[in-house]
Amino acid sequence: AGSYCNMDGLAAVSGGCDAGYYCSLSGGLEARPNGTTSGAVLCPSGSYCPSGTSVAHPCSPGTYGPSPGLAACQGCPSGKACVQPGTITPTVCPR
């Protein structure tokens, strides 16, 4: 998992899935999978997917993931709060 093989009968994997995507099933066919026959999907909002990962990782508190397909989460902007893991949209800091 986390890797793909671009043809049948290879002795080793072709490489890891591209950053922003994850390969959750064995038998992935492409580095940038489309979520149909390849056994992998675009990383969802609120998470990040480094190259070669087999799972989407939720953004840590203090960071957020505003869009799908991120290789890394973004730091929470000044004056905003990103308290929960998997934050998609920062909230205004309480006063």
Helices and strands as residue ranges (DSSP letters): E 3-4, E 15-16, E 21-23, E 40-42, E 47-48, E 57-58, E 63-64, E 74-75, E 80-81, E 91-92
